[in-house]
Structure formats: C-alpha cells, structure tokens
Amino acid sequence: MTPPQLSPATLLLVNGARFDGLSFGALGSATGEVCFNTGMTGYQEILTDPSYAGQLVTMTYPHIGNYGVNEADVESSRIQVAGFIVRDGTATPSNHRMTQTLPDYLTDAGIVGIQSIDTRMLVRIIRSEGAMNGVIASGDIEDVQLQALLADAPNMTGLDLASAVTCSKPYTWGDGAGKFRVVAYDFGIKYNIMRQLENLGCAITVVPASTSADEALALRPDGIFLSNGPGDPAAVTPAIEAVGELLGQLPLFGICLGHQILALALGATTYKLPFGHRGINHPVKNLATGKVEITSQNHGFAVDADSIKGELQLTHINLNDDTVEGLRAERQRAFSVQYHPEASPGPHDAAYLFGEFVGMMGG
C-alpha cells in the first residue's frame, strides 16, 4: 500500500494549468490563492504566519523540510496557510532542535500539500499572469471535480480575512509587565512582533480587529500598534474607522496590513499587486537616511503612491518596483511600514522601527 505522504496529488489553477505530483501532508483538498515565497529557510514561520490565511503557498527553494520543525519557531498558535506546495519535501530531516518532521507536522494539522511538481513553471505562470486561485487534491481526481471545488473559492479582492484570524477577545501578552502600555490590534499578529515590543519594555494588550476606538482608549494605552494580517485591507472597514478616530490622540505604529489600514484612514487608497512580495531579501530604501534595508515581506496589496496626500508622507520605497514601503503622518504621531521589521524569518535590518515607536511613547 502506498504511504499517505506518497499518494497521488494534483494542483489545478483557474487558468487551466494542471500539475500532477505527490501528496505532502494531509490527504484531502484545499483551495486558495496560489502565491510564492522566495525564502530559502523559515518555512515553519511562514506556515504559521496568519498573513498567509486563505493562500496556497509555493516555496521557490526546491528542498523544504531539511531541518524539520520545532516548538519554538512558530508565529501563531497553529498553521495558517490553506495549503503548501514544494518541489522536494524532506521526510528525513536532521537538526538538533527538531521535534517533528515537516510532513508529519502538516498531517497532524490537517494541511493539504503537494510535492514533486515543477515549481519553477508554477512560479513563471504566477509572475506572468498574476496570483490566481487554485485547488490541491489528493488521489485520482478529474479536472471537472477540481473545477467544482475551485468554483467555490472566493477571490482575494474584497475579502476580509482579518476577522477570520483575529483573537475572539482581548488578552495580555506575557506577564503584562512593562513601562509602556500598548494596545495591539490583532489583524493576524505574529508572535515575534510582540516579543520585540516586550523586549523594549512594553506591556501589550492584544485586542480583536473589530475593537472600536473608545474600547481601545478605555485600556489607557501609551500607544497603538496595528498588526500584519491577510486579505484585502479595504474590506477591514471597522478597523479603518477606528484608526481614523485614534489618529492624533497617541502614537501609532502599523506593519503590513496595519500599514495599509493606516493609509486608508488617512485618505490614501490600496490596490492588489500582480503577484505580491513574499520573501526575505527585498531591498527597501529609507528616504530619510538614504540607507537600504534588506527586508522580510509578505503582502499581496499595496498603497497607491499617487493617493498619498495631505500630511501623509512617503518614507520608504521598494527598490525592485518603486512601490510604497513606508509612510508617516508627523502631526498625528503615526507611522507605518509595508514590510516586516520583526523578521521571523528574515534579516533584522529594520528592527530599529520598534525603538522609534517606543521613543514616541516616551517623548
């Protein structure tokens, strides 16, 4: 009998491209937007990043799973991706920190994946035609069945996924001790963001994405943090309204989806990128210092540079395609970046931004 991890599996895209390979993880089917990440490492952090909710993530590096998984390298309480796509999945890893193999990790979480397909061709399709919906299914399955599954998959544009991954009620991160009280809006917040803030003396209360401005202010924070998260930022209307009311009342810092929500609250607009930015080596220029930061990124939407107006100022740009990577509204004491200064995975070139936020609360 064929072991479950070697069962036949198929990936079908909405443009009709079909890839036949082998199952990697749980058996079954999964639909979502097919995207790709160029990182050579960090697959466990990627799998558990809530910003990947609703997506079938393709790893461009061919060998995935070499160092297994462990209990420390997680960015949320569970695997968040809808499905996982790799060229060669490793079932016999070697690392002293390993507690489980990647295939077993996926299987235990019920995450469907596929391996042994031409991921280079898949990425070329996405780069030329844009990110698109797809379906992964294990077993012998006809295109008509796959197409029926695809028909029920929602499009990412207009989709509010933050409400699906946010916490159900407020909670305190860690022991709740710290000089500065921060209310962190959870649109899909990563653990390492909170670790960074905690290490700089912040006591963090995490609140649901739908929290009103009055509810946030009732917690008497010294600053507001807007987290990363999945989906279309323009669809997260309660958060946009809340941020609009919070602006100018206390320091505010946003990352990724939080950056986009801040921009929308200040009158800018957002749009969907053709295939997004996902990887750990994206060059970003700080316009104030002229320095280039190598950054970790994971987003499919961006702020329209032509919509930046009024007191909103552009602070960082992407050197690959000139897209908006950072904004500041000086009078409102608010700033944000599109990329991930907390890394996990990726470089720590932009970790200074957390210090800037703490400095604003201390000033």
GILINNOR-V921613 format. One record per pair of residues at least 4 apart in sequence whose C-alpha atoms are under 6 Angstrom apart, sorted by the first residue. I is the first residue (numbers start at 1). J is the second residue. D is the distance in Angstrom with one decimal. If there is no record, write none. Layout:
BEGIN
I|J|D  I|J|D
END
This chain:
BEGIN
5|23|5.2  5|24|5.3  6|22|5.4  6|23|5.5  7|22|5.5  7|23|5.2  8|22|4.5  8|23|5.8  8|138|5.7  8|139|5.1  9|20|6.0  9|21|5.2  9|22|4.8  9|23|5.0  9|137|5.6  9|138|4.0  9|139|5.6  10|19|5.7  10|20|4.5  10|21|6.0  10|136|5.6  10|137|5.4  11|18|5.7  11|19|5.0  11|135|5.6  11|136|4.5  12|17|5.8  12|18|4.5  12|134|5.5  12|135|5.4  13|17|5.3  13|134|4.3  14|133|5.9  14|134|6.0  21|115|5.8  21|116|5.0  21|117|5.3  22|114|5.6  22|115|5.3  22|116|6.0  23|113|5.9  23|114|4.6  24|113|4.6  24|114|4.8  24|115|5.8  25|103|4.8  25|106|4.7  25|107|4.4  25|112|5.5  25|113|5.5  26|107|4.1  26|110|5.2  26|111|5.4  26|112|4.7  27|112|5.9  27|138|5.7  28|137|5.7  28|138|5.5  29|136|5.4  29|137|4.1  30|135|5.6  30|136|5.3  31|134|5.7  31|135|4.3  32|54|5.2  32|55|4.7  32|56|5.5  32|133|5.3  32|134|5.7  33|55|4.6  33|56|5.7  33|132|5.3  33|133|4.1  34|55|5.9  34|56|4.7  34|131|5.9  34|132|5.7  34|133|5.6  34|134|5.9  35|57|5.3  35|58|6.0  35|131|5.8  36|57|5.5  36|58|4.4  36|59|5.7  37|59|5.2  37|278|4.7  37|279|5.0  38|60|5.2  38|279|4.7  39|279|4.9  39|280|5.5  40|61|5.4  42|345|5.1  45|74|5.3  45|75|5.6  47|79|5.4  47|80|6.0  47|81|5.7  48|74|5.8  48|75|5.3  48|76|5.5  48|78|5.8  48|79|4.3  48|80|5.1  49|75|5.5  50|80|5.3  50|188|4.9  51|229|4.3  51|230|4.1  52|81|5.2  53|80|5.2  53|81|5.0  53|230|6.0  54|82|5.2  55|81|5.7  55|82|5.2  56|82|5.4  56|83|4.4  56|84|5.5  57|84|5.1  57|85|5.9  58|85|4.5  58|86|6.0  59|86|5.5  62|87|5.0  62|88|5.7  63|88|5.0  64|89|5.1  65|89|5.9  65|90|4.8  65|102|5.5  66|90|5.6  66|93|4.6  67|93|5.1  67|94|5.3  67|95|5.1  68|93|5.4  68|98|5.4  68|100|5.9  68|101|4.6  68|102|5.3  69|98|5.3  69|100|5.4  69|102|6.0  70|98|5.0  70|99|4.9  75|190|4.9  75|191|4.8  83|111|5.9  83|112|5.2  83|113|5.3  84|113|4.4  85|113|5.6  85|114|5.1  86|115|4.9  87|115|5.1  87|116|4.9  87|117|5.6  87|119|5.8  88|115|5.9  88|116|5.8  104|108|6.0  106|111|5.0  125|129|5.8  126|130|4.6  126|131|5.2  130|274|4.6  130|275|4.9  131|275|4.8  143|147|5.9  157|232|5.7  158|232|5.5  158|235|5.5  159|231|5.6  159|232|5.4  160|231|5.5  160|232|5.9  160|235|5.1  160|236|5.8  161|230|5.6  161|231|4.9  162|166|5.9  162|187|4.7  162|229|5.9  162|230|5.8  165|188|5.6  166|186|5.4  166|187|5.3  166|188|5.6  166|208|5.6  167|208|5.2  169|208|6.0  170|206|5.4  170|207|4.3  171|205|5.7  171|206|5.3  172|176|5.9  172|204|6.0  172|205|4.6  173|204|5.5  176|203|4.9  177|203|5.1  178|201|4.7  178|202|4.6  178|203|4.5  179|201|5.5  179|202|5.9  180|202|4.7  180|203|5.9  180|222|5.9  181|202|5.8  181|203|4.9  181|221|4.8  181|222|5.1  182|204|4.9  182|221|5.3  182|222|5.9  182|223|5.0  182|224|5.7  183|204|6.0  183|205|5.0  183|206|5.9  183|221|6.0  183|224|5.0  184|206|4.7  184|224|6.0  184|225|4.5  184|226|6.0  185|206|6.0  185|207|5.2  185|209|5.7  185|226|5.1  185|227|5.9  186|207|5.9  186|208|5.4  186|209|5.4  186|227|5.8  187|209|5.4  187|227|5.7  187|228|6.0  187|229|4.8  188|228|5.7  188|229|4.2  189|227|5.2  189|228|5.6  193|342|5.5  194|198|5.9  197|202|5.4  198|202|4.7  210|238|5.7  212|242|5.3  213|242|4.8  213|246|5.9  222|361|5.9  223|250|5.7  223|251|4.9  223|252|5.8  224|252|4.7  225|252|5.8  225|253|5.0  225|254|5.8  226|254|4.4  226|258|4.4  227|255|5.5  227|258|5.0  228|255|5.4  228|256|4.7  228|257|4.6  228|258|5.6  229|257|5.3  240|261|5.6  240|265|5.2  244|265|5.0  247|332|5.6  248|332|4.0  251|333|5.0  251|334|5.8  252|334|4.6  253|334|5.9  253|335|5.2  253|336|5.4  254|258|4.4  254|259|4.6  254|336|4.4  255|259|4.9  255|336|5.7  255|337|5.2  255|338|5.8  256|338|4.3  256|339|5.7  259|336|4.9  259|337|5.6  259|338|5.8  263|268|5.2  264|268|4.9  264|269|5.7  268|307|4.8  268|308|5.4  269|303|5.9  269|304|5.7  269|307|5.9  270|302|5.4  270|303|4.3  270|304|5.3  271|301|5.5  271|302|5.6  272|301|4.3  273|300|5.5  273|301|5.3  276|299|5.6  276|300|4.1  277|297|5.9  277|298|5.6  277|299|5.6  278|297|5.0  278|298|4.3  279|296|5.8  279|297|5.5  280|295|5.8  280|296|4.0  280|346|4.8  281|294|5.4  281|295|5.5  282|294|5.4  282|295|5.1  283|293|5.7  283|294|4.7  283|319|5.6  284|292|5.5  284|293|5.2  284|317|5.6  284|318|4.6  284|319|5.6  285|291|5.8  285|292|4.4  285|316|5.4  285|317|5.4  286|290|5.4  286|291|5.5  286|316|4.7  287|315|5.4  287|316|5.5  293|349|5.6  296|340|5.3  296|343|5.7  296|346|5.2  297|339|4.8  297|340|5.7  311|329|5.6  312|328|5.8  312|329|4.8  313|327|5.5  313|328|5.2  314|327|4.7  315|326|4.9  315|327|5.1  316|325|4.8  316|326|4.4  317|322|5.5  317|323|5.7  317|324|5.0  317|325|4.8  318|322|4.7  318|323|5.2  318|325|6.0  325|337|5.4  325|338|4.7  326|336|5.6  326|337|4.1  326|338|6.0  327|335|5.6  327|336|5.3  328|334|5.8  328|335|4.1  329|334|5.2  341|350|4.7  341|351|5.0  343|347|5.9  355|359|6.0  359|363|6.0
END
